[in-house]
Amino acid sequence: MAGPPVSPPPLWQRAWALVRNTWRGLTSMRTALALLFLLALGAIPGAVLPQRSLNRQKVDQYLATSQTLGPWMDRLQLFDVFSSFWFTSIYALLFISLIGCILPRALDQAKTLGAPLVAAPRNLSRLPKHFETTVAATPDEVAETAAKRLRGWRTAIHRDPSRSVHAGEVTVSAEKGYLHELGNLLFHFALVGLLAALAAGKMLYYEGNVIVIADGGPGVCSTAPAAFDTFRAGNLVDGTGLTPICITVDSFKADYLENGQAEMFTAKIRYQQGDDLATGTWRPDTLQVNHPLRVAGDRVYLQGHGFAPTFTVIYPNGQTRTETLQWMPESATTFLSSGVHRFDPPGGMYPNDFERRKHQIAVEGLFAPSAVFDGKILSSGFPAMISPAVAVDIYLGDTGLDTGRPQGLFTLDRTLIDDGRLVKQARVNLRPGETATLSDGSIVRFDGAKEFVNLQVSHDPSQVWVLVSALTLMTGLLGSLLIKRRRLWVRVYPGAEGGPTVVEIGGLARTDGAGWGPEFERLPKRLLEGL
């Protein structure tokens, strides 16, 4: 006969059971290891695919060439891996899981340190390591001597008749290697600290890149994001609290091997920070690759260099316009570079804006620091500026300077050319000092080139904590690997019928058993020598 139906538990009990079981599963070491593996696996796309935060142009190029798969990858945030919702979720769950794993273990370790040593088992011969002998000394003498000779061990002597196996028995309990578990905990605490420091750094950092012309260029002051060509910052940085630093580049020198491979880049700079800005004091310094300027909590890196050609336009009325502008290196080995200059006529030359826009000038082409001509084709034979030259197309018309539409820094808007608003006047090869004359009487002169450097100003307030956490992590890891936990018991009791004192020694490896055999074999001689 069936019994009465069992009523289900209340809803709050089922909800509490679900929360409790979920927490237990999340805070298990198995889950933490799985999340750590997922974090490493999730970082792979960030290393393989171009990331929008680092190079938006490469991401756009990838999306343009992969029009089927690319949009799906973009929806999955594979081009923004380290700020994606799924990577952040794994990161946060790992952080919570580690904290949930560590805290109970830390409490258990604290209880273990204050707990009394474990008494000797009743049968030491059943332990993996066992030794038995007889000595002439009394049990008390043997126990006291053994306890003194166990230096580095935590020891305790027991004389409890109620727990004795033999009459008159004295036992010594000893244990060492407590720092093994402490090293393990230190490793995990440091890992949590490292994750926290990296997360804080991502929210509080900022990083700006700017091109600065050497040899008398205007320099840069990092007072606002607008001062940089590209600027990235954490979610908690609004751009108003940047460290004010002003930098000018006096000179730049690149050392090359005979095959054109770069050996060293060196930039002589002057900078101002803090009170220097009020007093007008400039401090000299030298930047090299991997040798940044560290000032006011920021780091200024020398990341790259290139060439900035200088062109002068001489207008029919004698007025001139000179412009030095960076061009983009097309080749990393020869520094053949491409770019464009746009010139707007001086004010008052033409009666209205319509006429003025018809007489804007654009210069587009290639620059070679060490020019090599194959017929009329320009190339560069070496990355150093030995014999500079340009191969340029010169246009007259509307360059789109005042249309309000964004244009490429290194290329002209082709629609202006296709619509006939910008008309090619000449295609010429020029060396420094050479000129080309346009149909309206204007003269375009190539004046040579200067070098520019790419500076990166980086601010990360968490870098010290990342370093401390990493060093602590390595210390804890070494401690957990090198320190081995051992337990040892010595039982001493009088022999039968007044015979010599019997000594039993038993040992147990609590962690790694490697090397425990030879170590245990040396202990009896060390403890009983002279007895």
Sequence and secondary structure as in RCSB ss.txt:
>XXXX:A:sequence
MAGPPVSPPPLWQRAWALVRNTWRGLTSMRTALALLFLLALGAIPGAVLPQRSLNRQKVDQYLATSQTLGPWMDR
LQLFDVFSSFWFTSIYALLFISLIGCILPRALDQAKTLGAPLVAAPRNLSRLPKHFETTVAATPDEVAETAAKRL
RGWRTAIHRDPSRSVHAGEVTVSAEKGYLHELGNLLFHFALVGLLAALAAGKMLYYEGNVIVIADGGPGVCSTAP
AAFDTFRAGNLVDGTGLTPICITVDSFKADYLENGQAEMFTAKIRYQQGDDLATGTWRPDTLQVNHPLRVAGDRV
YLQGHGFAPTFTVIYPNGQTRTETLQWMPESATTFLSSGVHRFDPPGGMYPNDFERRKHQIAVEGLFAPSAVFDG
KILSSGFPAMISPAVAVDIYLGDTGLDTGRPQGLFTLDRTLIDDGRLVKQARVNLRPGETATLSDGSIVRFDGAK
EFVNLQVSHDPSQVWVLVSALTLMTGLLGSLLIKRRRLWVRVYPGAEGGPTVVEIGGLARTDGAGWGPEFERLPK
RLLEGL
>XXXX:A:secstr
          HHHHHHHHHHHHHHHHTSHHHHHHHHHHHHHHHHHHHHS  TTT HHHHHHHHHH TTHHHHHHH
TTTTSGGGSHHHHHHHHHHHHHHHHHHHHHHHHHHHHHHS      S GGGSSEEEEEEESS HHHHHHHHHHH 
TTSEEEEE  GGG SSTT EEEEEEE HHHHHHHHHHHHHHHHHHHHHHHHHHH EEEEEEEETTT   EE SSG
GGSSEEEE TT  SSS   EEEEEEEEEEEE TTS EEEEEEEEEEEETTHHHHT  EEEEEETTB EEETTEEE
EEEEEEEEEEEEEE TTS EEEEE   EES TTT  EEEEEEE   TTSSSSHHHHHTTEEEEEEEEESBEEEET
TEEEES SS SB EEEEEEEEE  STTS     SSS  HHHHHTTSEEEEEEEEE TT EEE TTS EEEEEEEE
EEEEEEEEE TTHHHHHHHHHHHHHHHHHHHH   EEEEEEEE  GGG  EEEEEEEEESS  TTHHHHHHHHHH
HHHTT 
